[in-house]
C-alpha cells in the first residue's frame, strides 16, 4: 500500500469512528426521550396579593384631580394632576414596570402653550394621611384618593427617559417606561397622621401596595400651576406589569 493510500485509509477509519460516535449519541438521546416520557414542572406559586390569574400589578385610572406640594407655613401649590394608581403584590415593587405613552400629541399646542414644554410622570407611594408638610421630602405631593394622603416620589426608579424617578415625555419623545427599584414592605402599616415610610391607605389589602401615578406640565421657567388642569384634556396609555 502506498503512503498516500495508507493516509486516506486512516482518515476514512477516523471518519467512520466519528460517524459511529454521532450515531451512538443520537440513539442514546432518542432512547432517553422515549424512556423519560412527559416532563412535568410544578407551577410557580402565585404571590399573595396578586390579582386574578396571578397578575403582579395592575393600573386603575382615577378621575383626574390636582396634586399639590408644600409651600411652607401650611400653604399648598398645584403641581400637577393624579392620573391613577398601580396596585402591586406586596414585596414585588422591584419587579414593576410601568409603560406610559402620549396618545394625542397633535393637541400639544392647545395644552402645553410652549414649544419647549414637556410633561413628567412619577410614581408616588403613600407615607401618611393629610397634606404634605415641610418635614416631608421635597418631592412629596398631596393627593386625594377617597381621603387626603401625602405621597413621596420614588426617586430610585429608572428607565431610558427617567431621571431621579421622573419620566419625561414631549412632542418628539412620546413614550417611555419607569422601572421600579424601591423595596416595598411585605406588610405595610396602615397610614397614620405622621410617617415617612411606605404605608397602606385605609381599606387597602395589606397584601398589596399602592403607587400613585401623577403628571406635571413643565417649562424652562418652572412648573406653571395654572396650566396643570389642562392635562385632563390629553390622552395617555398607562400599563403596569412585572418584568
Secondary structure, DSSP 8 states (H G I E B T S, - for coil): --HHHHHHHHHHHHHHHHHHHHHHHHHHHHHHHHHH-----------TT--GGG-SEEEEEEEEEEEEEEEETTEEEEEEEEEEEEEEETT-GGGEEEEEEES-GGGHHHHH-STT-EEEEEEEEEEEES---TTS-TT-EEEESSSEEEEEE-TT-B-TTEETTEEEE-SS--EEEEE------SS-EE--SS-SS-EE-TT--TTEEEEEEEEEEEBTTB--GGGGGGGGGS-EEEEEEE-
